[in-house]
Amino acid sequence: MDIKDYRRQQQDQVAKAREAGYVYAAPADIPGKGKAGADARAEAVCKIELNSRNLAERIHYLLELIGRKSETVAVRSAALDMLATAEFVGRAFADFRPQVIDAIRALADDKSPGLRQKALEYLAQESDDYARDILTGALVTPEKAPVSQAKAVQLLGLDDHTNAANLVRNQFDQLSPPAREEAVRILGTDPKSAPLLSQLVHDKTVGEKLRRITAAGLKALDAEQFAQTARDVLTDRSDSATLKAALVGMAQTISPAHNLEGAIDTAQRRTKSKRLKDAAQRYFSTQRRSE
């Protein structure tokens, strides 16, 4: 079932409930549109009490509220936050979970970018298949996606790091620069991605910021691979002194057994960069103190 079908289903359920005489009135402490502005009403929604006795009434009210297109984004967003909070009421929420999931799925193509993103964040944390399909699609056709490619990568990581790592590794060349930065944070948890991370640190065309983020991920993932890669960069006369300084800083927290002293010494003797020379001095001072 696609998103339009979900939306139509939700609208049909609300219409049938109204026809049957079931009207989920706003709690008494939620002011109407004519009595308060959007921010005040959104704040009131966030303060409504939820417990096992009133859960059914309140959830149906919140579901109706997030689906009400005439309502402000602020109020609908507050209602969505309260639906997420309702999970903590206890086991009673389980009876309403399918309805809640369906209603939040219907927000995935809402006109409001904020609501789309918040809905997909909720669904990703629930490991929802429908959201996973939407986010995966954003890697291939970002122009049609309800969130940015970078946000899609980030949310895929919330769902399942192993699956997300496979997806972004296979699609990496097609990712935007911001999405690549999010991707390397995921790849830094995946042992299979160490060769790609090393390749990116070596690659002078991808931008220094990405190389630095990637190096940090590689160091956490595989210290030996990091050391080999850092050695190559440090001894490359044409590479960036600021990146070399960052690598020397990272190297302070790995074992001296990785033998980076020679490469660091070579780099600091060849450079005029004060930043790199200072980083090298700090590195050697740290090593002497640890002996």
Backbone as numpy.savetxt, mean C-alpha at the origin, in Angstrom:
# Nx Ny Nz CAx CAy CAz Cx Cy Cz
-19.28 -11.97 -11.52 -20.12 -10.78 -11.52 -19.24 -9.53 -11.52
-19.47 -8.60 -12.48 -18.63 -7.40 -12.51 -19.17 -6.33 -11.58
-18.46 -5.20 -11.52 -18.79 -4.17 -10.55 -20.16 -3.56 -10.79
-20.58 -3.44 -12.04 -21.91 -2.89 -12.32 -23.00 -3.80 -11.80
-22.77 -5.10 -11.90 -23.75 -6.04 -11.37 -23.84 -5.94 -9.85
-22.68 -5.79 -9.19 -22.69 -5.62 -7.74 -23.48 -4.38 -7.34
-23.20 -3.29 -8.04 -23.90 -2.04 -7.73 -25.41 -2.20 -7.92
-25.80 -2.81 -9.04 -27.22 -3.01 -9.33 -27.86 -3.89 -8.26
-27.15 -4.92 -7.82 -27.65 -5.81 -6.79 -27.91 -5.06 -5.48
-26.95 -4.20 -5.11 -27.11 -3.43 -3.88 -28.29 -2.47 -3.98
-28.42 -1.82 -5.13 -29.53 -0.90 -5.32 -30.87 -1.63 -5.27
-30.92 -2.83 -5.84 -32.15 -3.62 -5.81 -32.51 -4.01 -4.39
-31.50 -4.38 -3.60 -31.76 -4.78 -2.21 -32.32 -3.62 -1.40
-31.76 -2.44 -1.60 -32.26 -1.26 -0.88 -33.68 -0.94 -1.30
-33.94 -1.01 -2.63 -35.28 -0.71 -3.12 -36.31 -1.70 -2.59
-35.97 -2.99 -2.56 -36.89 -4.00 -2.05 -37.18 -3.79 -0.57
-36.14 -3.41 0.17 -36.33 -3.16 1.59 -37.28 -2.00 1.82
-37.16 -0.96 1.01 -38.04 0.20 1.16 -39.48 -0.17 0.80
-39.63 -0.97 -0.28 -40.96 -1.38 -0.69 -41.64 -2.22 0.39
-40.83 -2.99 1.12 -41.37 -3.85 2.17 -41.61 -3.09 3.47
-41.25 -1.81 3.47 -41.48 -1.02 4.67 -40.32 -0.98 5.63
-39.16 -1.55 5.22 -38.00 -1.51 6.09 -37.18 -0.26 5.78
-37.23 0.72 6.65 -36.47 1.93 6.48 -35.49 2.03 7.64
-34.23 2.05 7.31 -33.22 2.10 8.35 -32.94 3.55 8.69
-33.63 4.04 9.67 -33.54 5.44 10.05 -32.17 5.74 10.65
-31.76 7.00 10.47 -30.50 7.42 11.05 -30.60 7.41 12.56
-29.55 7.01 13.26 -29.56 7.11 14.72 -29.88 8.53 15.16
-30.48 8.66 16.31 -30.94 9.96 16.78 -29.82 10.99 16.89
-28.60 10.51 17.10 -27.49 11.46 17.29 -26.78 11.83 15.98
-27.36 11.46 14.83 -26.81 11.86 13.54 -27.68 12.99 13.00
-27.19 14.21 12.95 -28.00 15.32 12.45 -28.27 15.20 10.97
-29.42 15.69 10.52 -29.77 15.66 9.12 -29.03 16.73 8.34
-29.15 16.67 7.00 -28.42 17.60 6.14 -28.76 19.06 6.46
-30.01 19.31 6.74 -30.42 20.68 7.00 -29.98 21.22 8.33
-29.54 20.34 9.22 -29.20 20.76 10.58 -27.69 20.92 10.80
-26.89 20.33 9.95 -25.43 20.40 10.16 -24.71 20.21 8.83
-23.49 20.72 8.77 -22.68 20.57 7.57 -22.10 19.17 7.45
-21.44 18.93 6.31 -20.92 17.59 6.03 -19.90 17.14 7.07
-19.00 18.02 7.48 -17.96 17.62 8.43 -18.55 17.25 9.78
-19.53 18.03 10.24 -20.16 17.74 11.53 -20.92 16.43 11.47
-21.59 16.18 10.36 -22.35 14.93 10.23 -21.42 13.74 10.10
-20.30 13.92 9.39 -19.31 12.84 9.27 -18.74 12.51 10.65
-18.46 13.53 11.43 -17.93 13.30 12.79 -18.95 12.56 13.65
-20.23 12.92 13.48 -21.28 12.24 14.25 -21.39 10.78 13.85
-21.23 10.49 12.56 -21.28 9.09 12.09 -20.15 8.30 12.75
-18.98 8.91 12.85 -17.82 8.22 13.42 -17.98 7.95 14.92
-18.94 8.61 15.53 -19.11 8.47 16.98 -20.29 7.58 17.37
-21.02 7.05 16.37 -22.18 6.24 16.74 -21.73 4.98 17.48
-22.53 4.55 18.41 -22.20 3.37 19.21 -22.58 2.10 18.44
-21.69 1.14 18.46 -21.94 -0.16 17.85 -21.77 -1.23 18.90
-22.79 -2.06 19.05 -22.69 -3.18 19.98 -23.51 -4.34 19.45
-23.47 -5.45 20.13 -24.15 -6.66 19.63 -25.65 -6.49 19.56
-26.22 -5.58 20.34 -27.67 -5.39 20.35 -28.15 -4.53 19.19
-27.36 -3.53 18.81 -27.83 -2.64 17.74 -27.14 -2.88 16.41
-26.32 -3.92 16.33 -25.47 -4.12 15.16 -26.26 -4.23 13.86
-27.33 -5.00 13.85 -28.10 -5.19 12.62 -28.64 -3.87 12.10
-29.25 -3.10 12.96 -29.83 -1.82 12.55 -28.75 -0.86 12.08
-27.65 -0.79 12.82 -26.61 0.17 12.48 -25.89 -0.22 11.18
-25.63 -1.52 10.98 -24.94 -1.93 9.76 -25.80 -1.64 8.54
-27.08 -1.93 8.62 -27.95 -1.65 7.48 -28.02 -0.15 7.20
-28.01 0.66 8.24 -27.99 2.11 8.05 -26.69 2.54 7.38
-25.57 2.03 7.84 -24.28 2.40 7.26 -24.15 1.92 5.81
-24.67 0.74 5.52 -24.66 0.24 4.14 -25.46 1.14 3.22
-26.62 1.56 3.70 -27.45 2.46 2.89 -26.74 3.79 2.69
-26.04 4.24 3.73 -25.37 5.54 3.68 -24.23 5.54 2.67
-23.40 4.49 2.64 -22.29 4.50 1.69 -22.76 4.37 0.25
-23.96 3.79 0.06 -24.49 3.66 -1.29 -25.32 4.84 -1.75
-25.52 5.82 -0.89 -26.36 6.97 -1.20 -25.55 8.01 -1.98
-25.75 8.06 -3.30 -24.95 8.94 -4.15 -25.21 10.42 -3.89
-26.37 10.75 -3.34 -26.67 12.16 -3.06 -25.97 12.65 -1.80
-25.36 11.72 -1.04 -24.68 12.07 0.20 -23.27 12.58 -0.10
-22.72 13.36 0.81 -21.36 13.88 0.60 -20.33 12.77 0.76
-19.18 12.97 0.13 -18.09 12.00 0.23 -17.63 11.87 1.68
-17.58 12.99 2.40 -17.11 12.96 3.80 -17.98 12.05 4.65
-19.29 12.13 4.48 -20.20 11.31 5.28 -20.13 9.84 4.85
-20.08 9.60 3.56 -19.98 8.22 3.07 -18.66 7.58 3.51
-17.60 8.38 3.50 -16.30 7.88 3.94 -16.34 7.53 5.42
-16.99 8.36 6.21 -17.12 8.08 7.65 -17.91 6.80 7.87
-18.96 6.60 7.07 -19.77 5.38 7.19 -18.93 4.15 6.85
-18.07 4.29 5.85 -17.19 3.18 5.48 -16.21 2.85 6.60
-15.70 3.89 7.25 -14.80 3.67 8.39 -15.53 2.92 9.51
-16.79 3.26 9.73 -17.54 2.61 10.81 -17.86 1.16 10.46
-18.05 0.86 9.19 -18.26 -0.54 8.80 -17.01 -1.36 9.09
-15.85 -0.77 8.87 -14.60 -1.46 9.20 -14.50 -1.67 10.71
-14.92 -0.68 11.47 -14.90 -0.77 12.93 -15.86 -1.84 13.44
-16.96 -2.03 12.73 -17.99 -2.98 13.17 -17.45 -4.40 13.28
-16.38 -4.72 12.56 -15.79 -6.05 12.64 -15.35 -6.40 14.06
-15.04 -5.38 14.84 -14.51 -5.63 16.17 -15.60 -5.80 17.23
-16.86 -5.72 16.81 -17.95 -5.91 17.76 -17.99 -7.35 18.26
-17.62 -8.28 17.38 -17.60 -9.68 17.80 -18.11 -10.60 16.72
-18.45 -11.81 17.11 -18.87 -12.83 16.15 -20.15 -12.46 15.42
-20.96 -11.56 16.01 -22.22 -11.18 15.38 -22.00 -10.55 14.00
-20.81 -9.97 13.79 -20.54 -9.32 12.51 -20.49 -10.32 11.36
-20.13 -11.55 11.65 -19.98 -12.57 10.60 -21.24 -12.72 9.76
-22.41 -12.54 10.37 -23.66 -12.68 9.64 -23.82 -11.60 8.58
-23.17 -10.48 8.77 -23.33 -9.35 7.85 -22.18 -9.20 6.89
-21.12 -9.99 7.09 -19.92 -9.81 6.27 -20.20 -9.87 4.77
-20.97 -10.85 4.25 -21.21 -10.88 2.80 -21.85 -9.59 2.27
-22.82 -9.04 3.01 -23.45 -7.79 2.59 -22.47 -6.64 2.59
-21.64 -6.59 3.64 -20.66 -5.52 3.74 -19.66 -5.60 2.59
-19.16 -6.80 2.32 -18.19 -6.98 1.24 -18.79 -6.57 -0.10
-20.03 -6.99 -0.37 -20.68 -6.63 -1.63 -20.84 -5.12 -1.77
-21.25 -4.47 -0.69 -21.46 -3.03 -0.74 -20.14 -2.29 -0.96
-19.07 -2.76 -0.34 -17.78 -2.09 -0.50 -17.19 -2.39 -1.88
-17.45 -3.56 -2.41 -17.03 -3.84 -3.78 -17.66 -2.84 -4.75
-18.92 -2.49 -4.49 -19.63 -1.57 -5.37 -19.02 -0.18 -5.37
-18.22 0.14 -4.35 -17.57 1.45 -4.31 -16.29 1.50 -5.14
-15.86 0.37 -5.67 -14.59 0.32 -6.39 -14.60 1.15 -7.67
-15.78 1.51 -8.19 -15.82 2.40 -9.36 -16.61 3.67 -9.05
-16.66 4.05 -7.78 -17.34 5.28 -7.39 -16.67 6.49 -8.04
-17.41 7.58 -8.17 -16.85 8.79 -8.77 -15.77 9.41 -7.89
-15.82 9.13 -6.61 -14.84 9.72 -5.69 -13.56 8.89 -5.64
-12.42 9.46 -6.01 -11.15 8.71 -5.92 -10.86 8.25 -4.49
-11.20 9.09 -3.51 -10.95 8.73 -2.12 -11.74 7.52 -1.68
-13.01 7.45 -2.09 -13.84 6.30 -1.73 -13.36 5.04 -2.45
-12.96 5.18 -3.71 -12.45 4.02 -4.45 -11.23 3.44 -3.74
-10.32 4.34 -3.37 -9.09 3.87 -2.72 -9.39 3.24 -1.37
-10.25 3.88 -0.59 -10.55 3.35 0.75 -11.24 2.00 0.65
-12.14 1.86 -0.33 -12.83 0.58 -0.51 -11.84 -0.52 -0.88
-10.91 -0.23 -1.79 -9.95 -1.25 -2.20 -8.95 -1.56 -1.08
-8.63 -0.58 -0.26 -7.78 -0.85 0.90 -8.45 -1.85 1.84
-9.73 -1.63 2.10 -10.48 -2.54 2.97 -10.50 -3.94 2.37
-10.82 -4.03 1.09 -10.96 -5.33 0.44 -9.62 -6.06 0.34
-8.55 -5.31 0.08 -7.22 -5.94 0.00 -6.85 -6.58 1.32
-7.16 -5.89 2.42 -6.84 -6.46 3.73 -7.71 -7.66 4.06
-8.83 -7.76 3.36 -9.71 -8.93 3.52 -9.33 -10.04 2.54
-8.26 -9.85 1.76 -7.82 -10.81 0.74 -8.96 -11.15 -0.22
-9.67 -10.11 -0.65 -10.83 -10.28 -1.52 -10.40 -10.54 -2.97
-10.94 -11.59 -3.56 -10.57 -11.97 -4.93 -10.92 -10.89 -5.94
-12.09 -10.28 -5.75 -12.54 -9.27 -6.71 -11.58 -8.08 -6.72
-11.20 -7.61 -5.52 -10.25 -6.50 -5.43 -8.90 -6.89 -6.02
-8.48 -8.13 -5.78 -7.19 -8.59 -6.32 -7.19 -8.53 -7.84
-8.32 -8.90 -8.46 -8.41 -8.83 -9.92 -8.31 -7.39 -10.41
-8.97 -6.46 -9.71 -8.92 -5.05 -10.10 -7.50 -4.52 -9.99
-6.85 -4.82 -8.89 -5.50 -4.30 -8.65 -4.49 -4.92 -9.60
-4.66 -6.20 -9.91 -3.78 -6.85 -10.88 -3.95 -6.21 -12.25
-5.19 -5.91 -12.60 -5.45 -5.25 -13.88 -4.79 -3.89 -13.98
-4.65 -3.21 -12.83 -4.02 -1.88 -12.83 -2.55 -1.95 -13.24
-1.91 -3.10 -13.06 -0.52 -3.24 -13.47 -0.39 -3.27 -14.99
-1.41 -3.81 -15.64 -1.38 -3.99 -17.09 -2.00 -2.79 -17.82
-3.14 -2.33 -17.33 -3.84 -1.20 -17.97 -4.13 -0.13 -16.93
-3.11 0.62 -16.51 -3.29 1.61 -15.46 -4.26 2.72 -15.82
-4.41 3.00 -17.12 -5.32 4.06 -17.54 -6.78 3.73 -17.25
-7.09 2.46 -17.06 -8.47 2.04 -16.78 -8.69 1.73 -15.30
-7.66 1.88 -14.49 -7.74 1.44 -13.09 -8.40 2.48 -12.20
-9.08 2.04 -11.14 -9.73 2.97 -10.21 -8.77 3.66 -9.25
-7.52 3.17 -9.17 -6.49 3.81 -8.35 -5.21 3.87 -9.18
-4.25 4.65 -8.71 -2.98 4.75 -9.43 -2.26 3.41 -9.42
-1.35 3.25 -10.36 -0.59 2.01 -10.44 0.24 1.80 -9.18
0.81 2.89 -8.65 1.61 2.78 -7.43 0.75 2.31 -6.25
-0.45 2.87 -6.12 -1.35 2.45 -5.05 -1.78 1.00 -5.24
-2.00 0.60 -6.49 -2.38 -0.79 -6.75 -1.30 -1.75 -6.29
-0.03 -1.42 -6.57 1.08 -2.26 -6.13 1.10 -2.33 -4.60
0.95 -1.19 -3.97 0.97 -1.14 -2.50 -0.14 -2.01 -1.91
-1.33 -1.92 -2.48 -2.46 -2.68 -1.94 -2.33 -4.18 -2.23
-1.75 -4.53 -3.34 -1.49 -5.95 -3.60 -0.57 -6.52 -2.53
0.37 -5.71 -2.08 1.27 -6.15 -1.02 0.56 -6.38 0.30
-0.54 -5.66 0.55 -1.32 -5.88 1.77 -2.01 -7.24 1.75
-2.36 -7.67 0.55 -3.12 -8.91 0.40 -2.22 -10.14 0.58
-1.23 -10.27 -0.26 -0.39 -11.47 -0.27 0.97 -11.12 -0.85
1.98 -10.99 0.00 3.29 -10.56 -0.47 3.89 -11.50 -1.51
3.71 -12.80 -1.33 4.31 -13.75 -2.26 3.71 -13.60 -3.65
2.39 -13.56 -3.72 1.71 -13.41 -5.00 2.02 -12.04 -5.61
2.03 -10.99 -4.76 2.31 -9.64 -5.26 3.72 -9.56 -5.82
4.67 -10.21 -5.16 6.06 -10.19 -5.64 6.16 -10.82 -7.02
5.48 -11.92 -7.23 5.49 -12.57 -8.55 4.89 -11.64 -9.61
3.79 -10.98 -9.26 3.12 -10.10 -10.21 4.00 -8.92 -10.60
4.53 -8.22 -9.60 5.29 -7.00 -9.91 6.65 -7.32 -10.52
7.21 -8.47 -10.16 8.48 -8.85 -10.78 8.28 -9.11 -12.28
7.21 -9.80 -12.63 6.94 -10.11 -14.04 6.53 -8.88 -14.84
5.97 -7.88 -14.16 5.45 -6.69 -14.83 6.34 -5.47 -14.63
7.49 -5.66 -14.02 8.29 -4.53 -13.53 8.61 -3.50 -14.62
8.98 -3.95 -15.80 9.39 -3.04 -16.87 8.25 -2.11 -17.31
7.00 -2.53 -17.09 5.85 -1.73 -17.50 5.34 -0.80 -16.39
5.96 -0.85 -15.22 5.48 -0.03 -14.10 5.99 1.40 -14.21
5.19 2.33 -13.71 5.60 3.73 -13.64 6.68 3.90 -12.58
7.45 4.99 -12.61 8.48 5.20 -11.57 7.94 5.13 -10.14
6.80 5.78 -9.81 6.29 5.64 -8.44 5.89 4.20 -8.11
5.33 3.48 -9.10 4.94 2.10 -8.88 6.17 1.21 -8.68
7.25 1.52 -9.35 8.48 0.75 -9.17 9.01 0.90 -7.74
8.90 2.11 -7.19 9.35 2.31 -5.81 8.54 1.44 -4.85
7.23 1.37 -5.07 6.40 0.50 -4.23 6.74 -0.96 -4.48
7.04 -1.28 -5.73 7.32 -2.67 -6.08 8.58 -3.19 -5.39
9.64 -2.37 -5.34 10.88 -2.88 -4.75 10.72 -3.10 -3.25
9.79 -2.39 -2.63 9.53 -2.64 -1.20 8.93 -4.03 -1.00
8.12 -4.46 -1.96 7.56 -5.81 -1.91 8.62 -6.84 -2.29
9.39 -6.54 -3.32 10.41 -7.48 -3.79 11.49 -7.70 -2.73
11.66 -6.72 -1.84 12.65 -6.86 -0.79 12.29 -7.89 0.25
11.13 -8.53 0.11 10.73 -9.61 1.02 10.74 -10.96 0.31
11.14 -10.96 -0.95 11.01 -12.15 -1.79 12.39 -12.66 -2.23
12.85 -13.79 -1.72 14.19 -14.30 -2.06 14.41 -14.47 -3.57
13.35 -14.78 -4.31 13.51 -14.97 -5.76 13.86 -13.67 -6.48
13.63 -12.54 -5.80 13.82 -11.25 -6.45 15.21 -10.66 -6.26
16.09 -11.34 -5.53 17.43 -10.80 -5.28 18.18 -10.46 -6.57
18.17 -11.32 -7.60 18.88 -10.96 -8.85 18.34 -9.69 -9.50
17.01 -9.52 -9.50 16.42 -8.31 -10.08 16.82 -7.08 -9.27
16.80 -7.19 -7.95 17.18 -6.05 -7.11 18.64 -5.67 -7.36
19.52 -6.66 -7.46 20.92 -6.38 -7.74 21.08 -5.69 -9.09
20.34 -6.16 -10.07 20.39 -5.56 -11.40 19.96 -4.10 -11.35
18.93 -3.80 -10.56 18.44 -2.42 -10.47 19.45 -1.50 -9.80
20.12 -2.01 -8.77 21.14 -1.18 -8.10 22.26 -0.85 -9.09
22.59 -1.77 -9.97 23.63 -1.54 -10.97 23.18 -0.57 -12.07
21.88 -0.48 -12.30 21.33 0.21 -13.47 21.31 1.73 -13.26
22.18 2.46 -13.95 22.28 3.91 -13.79 21.14 4.66 -14.48
20.31 3.96 -15.25 19.24 4.65 -15.99 17.95 4.76 -15.19
17.84 4.07 -14.07 16.54 4.02 -13.37 16.36 5.12 -12.33
17.37 5.91 -12.09 17.26 6.98 -11.11 17.87 6.60 -9.78
18.55 7.57 -9.17 19.30 7.28 -7.94 18.39 6.92 -6.77
17.23 7.57 -6.69 16.33 7.27 -5.58 15.90 5.81 -5.60
15.51 5.32 -6.77 15.09 3.92 -6.88 16.25 2.99 -6.56
17.44 3.32 -7.03 18.61 2.47 -6.75 18.87 2.40 -5.24
18.72 3.54 -4.57 18.96 3.57 -3.12 17.91 2.75 -2.36
16.64 2.91 -2.72 15.57 2.12 -2.08 15.79 0.64 -2.34
16.18 0.32 -3.58 16.40 -1.08 -3.95 17.56 -1.67 -3.17
18.64 -0.89 -3.01 19.80 -1.38 -2.26 19.42 -1.71 -0.82
18.58 -0.86 -0.21 18.15 -1.12 1.16 17.36 -2.43 1.24
16.50 -2.65 0.24 15.74 -3.90 0.22 16.63 -5.11 0.01
17.62 -4.97 -0.86 18.54 -6.07 -1.14 19.36 -6.41 0.10
19.80 -5.38 0.83 20.60 -5.63 2.05 19.79 -6.44 3.06
18.49 -6.09 3.22 17.64 -6.81 4.17 17.36 -8.23 3.70
17.31 -8.41 2.39 16.97 -9.72 1.82 18.16 -10.66 1.75
19.31 -10.15 1.30 20.47 -11.01 1.05 21.73 -10.18 1.22
22.33 -10.23 2.41 23.49 -9.39 2.72 24.67 -9.67 1.80
24.89 -10.92 1.43 26.02 -11.26 0.56 25.82 -10.69 -0.84
24.58 -10.80 -1.36 24.29 -10.23 -2.68 24.44 -8.71 -2.64
24.00 -8.10 -1.54 24.16 -6.66 -1.36 25.64 -6.28 -1.39
26.46 -7.04 -0.66 27.89 -6.73 -0.59 28.55 -6.82 -1.97
28.20 -7.85 -2.73 28.77 -8.00 -4.07 28.36 -6.83 -4.97
27.09 -6.43 -4.86 26.58 -5.34 -5.67 27.21 -4.01 -5.26
27.29 -3.79 -3.94 27.90 -2.55 -3.43 29.35 -2.45 -3.87
30.06 -3.57 -3.87 31.47 -3.58 -4.28 31.61 -3.11 -5.73
30.70 -3.57 -6.58 30.74 -3.16 -7.99 30.53 -1.65 -8.13
29.53 -1.14 -7.41 29.21 0.29 -7.51 30.34 1.14 -6.93
30.86 0.73 -5.79 31.90 1.50 -5.12 33.19 1.61 -5.94
33.47 0.61 -6.72 34.71 0.61 -7.51 34.50 1.12 -8.93
33.28 1.54 -9.26 32.98 2.09 -10.57 33.24 3.61 -10.53
34.29 4.05 -11.20 34.67 5.47 -11.15 33.55 6.40 -11.62
32.72 5.92 -12.53 31.72 6.79 -13.15 30.40 6.85 -12.38
30.28 6.08 -11.29 29.01 6.04 -10.59 28.89 7.18 -9.58
27.66 7.37 -9.09 27.31 8.49 -8.23 27.96 8.42 -6.85
28.60 9.53 -6.44 29.22 9.58 -5.12 28.17 9.55 -4.01
27.01 10.17 -4.26 25.97 10.18 -3.22 25.39 8.78 -3.03
25.24 8.02 -4.12 24.78 6.65 -3.98 25.83 5.81 -3.25
27.08 6.01 -3.58 28.16 5.27 -2.90 28.14 5.57 -1.40
27.92 6.84 -1.05 27.86 7.21 0.37 26.70 6.49 1.06
25.57 6.40 0.37 24.42 5.69 0.94 24.73 4.21 1.14
25.41 3.60 0.17 25.77 2.19 0.29 26.75 1.95 1.44
27.68 2.88 1.61 28.64 2.75 2.72 27.89 2.84 4.05
26.91 3.75 4.13 26.11 3.86 5.34 25.35 2.57 5.64
24.77 1.97 4.61 24.07 0.70 4.79 25.03 -0.41 5.23
26.25 -0.36 4.72 27.21 -1.42 4.99 27.64 -1.46 6.46
27.42 -0.38 7.19 27.82 -0.35 8.60 27.12 -1.42 9.42
25.95 -1.85 8.97 25.16 -2.79 9.76 25.24 -4.22 9.26
26.15 -4.50 8.32 26.34 -5.89 7.92 27.69 -6.38 8.43
27.87 -7.66 8.41 29.08 -8.25 8.98 30.34 -7.85 8.20
31.45 -7.56 8.92 32.72 -7.27 8.24 33.19 -8.44 7.38
32.65 -9.61 7.64 33.05 -10.80 6.88 32.73 -10.65 5.39
31.87 -9.69 5.05 31.54 -9.50 3.64 32.63 -8.73 2.89
33.66 -8.29 3.62 34.87 -7.74 3.01 34.62 -6.57 2.06
34.01 -5.53 2.58 33.79 -4.33 1.78 34.84 -3.25 2.04
35.75 -3.50 2.99 36.71 -2.47 3.38 37.55 -1.99 2.20
38.02 -2.92 1.38 38.87 -2.54 0.25 38.13 -1.65 -0.74
36.89 -2.01 -1.06 36.10 -1.22 -2.02 35.78 0.16 -1.45
35.47 0.21 -0.16 35.16 1.50 0.47 36.40 2.39 0.51
37.53 1.80 0.82 38.77 2.57 0.85 39.10 3.11 -0.53
38.93 2.29 -1.55 39.18 2.72 -2.92 38.27 3.88 -3.30
36.99 3.75 -2.95 36.01 4.78 -3.30 36.33 6.11 -2.64
36.71 6.09 -1.35 36.95 7.35 -0.65 38.26 8.00 -1.08
39.23 7.20 -1.54 40.50 7.77 -2.02 40.34 8.40 -3.40
39.41 7.88 -4.20 39.22 8.38 -5.56 38.31 9.61 -5.64
37.55 9.89 -4.59 36.49 10.90 -4.68 36.89 12.23 -4.05
36.23 13.29 -4.50 36.32 14.59 -3.85 35.07 14.88 -3.02
34.12 13.94 -3.04 32.85 14.13 -2.34 33.04 14.06 -0.83
32.70 15.15 -0.13 32.80 15.17 1.33 31.85 14.15 1.95
30.66 14.02 1.34 29.67 13.07 1.86 30.21 11.65 1.84
30.84 11.27 0.75 31.38 9.92 0.64 32.56 9.72 1.58
33.45 10.73 1.66 34.59 10.61 2.57 34.14 10.49 4.02
33.11 11.29 4.40 32.59 11.22 5.78 31.96 9.86 6.06
31.23 9.33 5.06 30.59 8.02 5.23 31.65 6.94 5.42
32.73 7.03 4.66 33.81 6.04 4.78 34.48 6.12 6.15
34.71 7.34 6.63 35.32 7.51 7.95 34.43 6.92 9.04
33.13 7.17 8.94 32.20 6.61 9.93 32.22 5.09 9.88
32.28 4.54 8.66 32.31 3.08 8.51 33.54 2.50 9.20
34.71 3.05 8.93 35.94 2.50 9.50 36.00 2.71 11.01
35.43 3.82 11.49 35.39 4.05 12.94 34.51 3.02 13.60
33.38 2.71 12.97 32.47 1.69 13.52 33.14 0.33 13.56
33.87 0.01 12.49 34.54 -1.29 12.44 35.62 -1.40 13.52
36.36 -0.29 13.76 37.40 -0.33 14.80 36.80 -0.51 16.19
35.67 0.14 16.42 35.04 0.03 17.75 34.52 -1.38 18.01
34.14 -2.07 16.92 33.56 -3.40 17.10 34.62 -4.50 17.23
35.86 -4.15 16.99 36.92 -5.17 17.05 37.27 -5.53 18.51
